[in-house]
Each structure stands twice: as structure tokens, then as C-alpha cells.
Amino acid sequence: MGQKQTKEPATSKDLLYALLDVEHDANIPWAAGDFKAILEHQLHTPLISESERFGEISRQPAERVAGRLSVLSCRTFQDILQHPSPSVEVLQWIKDFAKAAVKNDSDLPKEVGRVLYILAILRAQATHRACITTMPPLEIKNEAYRSLTFPWLPDGIQKLIRDSLRCLC
């Protein structure tokens, strides 16, 4: 008689991804605590240090991008995302920068990229009623609410997402 094959029990991470219908790689080298630390590091990163990457993404000379960033009062990712009237142009750069991570075209983990991506979109809409994405409004809200489920999301970022959601139509 044939032996009964047993399946490995699914991990809670696998079950969560299945419930949320999210693509994932079981070999991701990051833990939830890593995501929080990486996001906080990125939030404190000077915008000017990413001017070359912003230039590549926006197809503009890095010197122009650096010049634009140098005149802003906002110096870090966090500064611009928390500003009451952030530059829409820079939010677009951040969105595109984060999108590269979501598409695995960056060293930034995909999960951290998702948060920065949706946050840049929300902030442009909430502060300027500017649309910097082709993503439908319902999908934007769903992604924002999904981001709020990440246990590693810092409290300040959770508040910023919630506050931005309240400002949407």
C-alpha cells in the first residue's frame, strides 16, 4: 500500500498571506522587526541622498533634482510626508521610488515600499487634492487599510495614514 503523504503545516505567515491574497516569497530574509527598523531608517534618510535615484525614476538630471531638494525646508522622507503642505513633485518622486521596491527593483523590502508608496499617494491627495497615481480610489483606501494591519508600522505613520484617509473624498 502507498504511504500517506503529509503536508507540512502552514505557518501563520502563509495563512495570513493566503487570506489577504498577497503574493509572497517564503524565503524573505526580513522579520517584522526588521521592517519597522528599515522603515524608520528610510523615514530619517535625507532626501538629498536619494537625488540620483529620484533623477533616474523621474528621468530628470540628478543635479536638477538635488537643486530642487536643496531649497526645500523638508530634509528627510519623514519631514516631507508629515509636512502640512508637502511638495507634490517630491511626493511623486517618493511614490515612484517606493514603487520600485514594490516591484522588487530596489534594495528596500517590498513591504516597506508598499507603506511609502501608499503614504505618498495619500499625502498628495489629502494635502493638495492631487492625484499622483492611476490606482482607483477604492484600491488606494484598501491598500491604506491593509498597511494599517502591519504590526510593525510605527504609531506616527499609522496616525498619518488615518489622518490622510479622513481627508479623502
Legacy VTK file of the C-alpha trace (Angstrom):
# vtk DataFile Version 3.0
C-alpha trace
ASCII
DATASET POLYDATA
POINTS 169 float
0.000 0.000 0.000
1.144 3.572 -0.681
2.267 5.714 2.162
0.051 8.584 3.129
1.764 11.856 2.289
1.583 14.504 4.932
1.733 18.147 4.174
3.803 20.500 6.273
1.517 22.632 8.414
1.178 26.144 7.077
2.816 28.874 9.088
0.722 31.735 10.366
2.519 33.969 7.841
1.478 31.644 4.986
-2.116 31.607 6.227
-2.196 35.404 6.538
-0.828 35.865 3.025
-3.383 33.376 1.718
-6.238 35.174 3.488
-5.090 38.537 2.157
-4.383 37.012 -1.253
-0.901 38.501 -1.279
1.999 37.214 -3.305
4.895 36.353 -1.070
8.218 34.658 -1.056
8.703 32.222 1.797
12.440 32.953 1.658
12.142 36.661 2.502
15.133 37.423 4.716
13.247 40.031 6.748
11.373 39.724 10.019
8.596 42.077 11.141
11.004 43.853 13.472
13.314 44.426 10.522
10.558 46.155 8.567
9.956 48.646 11.350
13.657 49.434 11.675
14.096 49.732 7.901
11.054 51.999 7.554
12.235 54.215 10.413
15.695 54.383 8.860
14.204 55.346 5.488
11.998 57.988 7.104
15.101 59.597 8.641
17.083 59.361 5.404
17.912 62.749 3.879
16.009 63.266 0.628
19.134 64.687 -0.994
20.887 61.328 -0.550
18.357 59.789 -2.941
18.613 62.556 -5.568
20.322 60.273 -8.105
17.615 57.620 -7.693
14.865 60.260 -7.872
16.518 61.591 -11.036
16.602 58.142 -12.644
12.982 57.488 -11.758
11.707 60.880 -12.905
14.019 60.960 -15.941
15.495 64.256 -14.796
19.130 65.180 -14.269
20.215 64.383 -10.708
21.568 67.949 -10.456
18.088 69.386 -11.101
16.570 67.067 -8.514
19.289 67.914 -5.980
18.751 71.614 -6.652
15.008 71.261 -6.100
15.555 69.324 -2.877
18.137 71.778 -1.566
15.628 74.653 -1.451
13.009 72.707 0.499
12.609 73.165 4.224
11.944 69.426 4.421
15.165 67.451 4.653
14.058 63.840 5.227
11.377 61.483 3.962
9.581 61.923 7.271
9.750 65.727 7.040
8.077 65.786 3.645
5.470 63.142 4.496
4.461 64.945 7.706
4.564 68.458 6.258
1.151 70.211 6.184
1.728 71.223 2.552
4.371 68.922 1.057
5.745 69.330 -2.437
3.616 67.267 -4.809
6.640 66.847 -7.065
8.666 65.289 -4.242
5.721 63.117 -3.188
5.630 61.842 -6.779
9.339 61.035 -6.570
8.811 59.189 -3.268
5.867 57.288 -4.730
7.922 56.203 -7.736
10.932 55.407 -5.520
8.705 53.179 -3.358
7.057 51.604 -6.403
10.472 50.289 -7.443
10.635 48.426 -4.115
7.132 47.047 -4.588
8.258 45.709 -7.967
11.422 44.245 -6.377
13.598 46.705 -8.283
15.193 48.130 -5.147
17.097 47.131 -2.028
14.186 48.353 0.066
11.918 45.500 1.199
8.659 45.285 -0.715
6.580 45.698 2.453
8.327 48.954 3.383
7.954 50.127 -0.201
4.192 49.480 -0.041
3.836 51.715 3.001
5.863 54.573 1.479
4.028 54.170 -1.814
0.532 54.430 -0.374
1.559 57.141 2.086
2.926 59.394 -0.683
-0.312 58.949 -2.649
-2.461 59.668 0.411
-0.481 62.753 1.382
-0.733 64.243 -2.132
-4.490 63.706 -2.111
-5.074 64.805 1.474
-2.963 67.981 1.333
-3.394 69.151 -2.284
-6.212 67.046 -3.746
-3.530 65.955 -6.212
-3.745 62.579 -7.899
-0.278 61.104 -8.435
-1.448 57.619 -9.353
-3.732 55.800 -11.752
-4.792 53.487 -8.925
-8.579 53.632 -8.387
-9.714 55.400 -5.157
-11.154 52.223 -3.631
-7.863 50.401 -4.207
-5.973 53.277 -2.566
-8.204 53.036 0.504
-7.873 49.247 0.607
-4.074 49.476 0.436
-4.073 52.117 3.167
-6.253 49.998 5.454
-4.111 46.981 4.670
-0.990 48.945 5.662
-2.638 49.728 8.978
-2.720 45.977 9.752
1.076 45.717 9.710
2.079 45.155 13.362
5.464 46.760 12.723
4.055 50.061 11.465
5.205 52.885 13.769
2.432 54.724 15.631
3.252 58.027 13.947
2.880 56.503 10.493
-0.383 54.813 11.479
-1.702 58.195 12.613
-0.536 59.866 9.398
-2.313 57.233 7.288
-5.517 57.530 9.348
-5.456 61.329 9.226
-4.850 61.277 5.474
-7.706 58.804 4.952
-10.085 61.172 6.778
-9.230 63.900 4.257
-10.117 61.814 1.209
-13.406 62.207 -0.636
LINES 1 170
169 0 1 2 3 4 5 6 7 8 9 10 11 12 13 14 15 16 17 18 19 20 21 22 23 24 25 26 27 28 29 30 31 32 33 34 35 36 37 38 39 40 41 42 43 44 45 46 47 48 49 50 51 52 53 54 55 56 57 58 59 60 61 62 63 64 65 66 67 68 69 70 71 72 73 74 75 76 77 78 79 80 81 82 83 84 85 86 87 88 89 90 91 92 93 94 95 96 97 98 99 100 101 102 103 104 105 106 107 108 109 110 111 112 113 114 115 116 117 118 119 120 121 122 123 124 125 126 127 128 129 130 131 132 133 134 135 136 137 138 139 140 141 142 143 144 145 146 147 148 149 150 151 152 153 154 155 156 157 158 159 160 161 162 163 164 165 166 167 168
